[in-house]
């Protein structure tokens, strides 16, 4: 348990930050799931639109420190290659 005033404050801040980060992560996963569903349906137009909507959300997660930069880049690369493959 936190004893000093600073460690008590840190514990409070960490709880608030955890809720915010959880919401951000959930939002990112929702956008990624929409892309996955569009790919599964085989609709390239919908998949492209969903990917365009997901990209800024994923990059926002990077700037906020929720997702690592390389993880976001890897996810975008793999999703975009799968969307591109729908046209073939």
Secondary structure, DSSP 8 states (H G I E B T S, - for coil): ---SHHHHHHHHHHHHHHHHHHHHHHHHHHHHHHHHHHHHHT-HHHHHHHHHHHHHHHHHHHHTTSS-HHHHHHHHHHHHHHHHHHH-
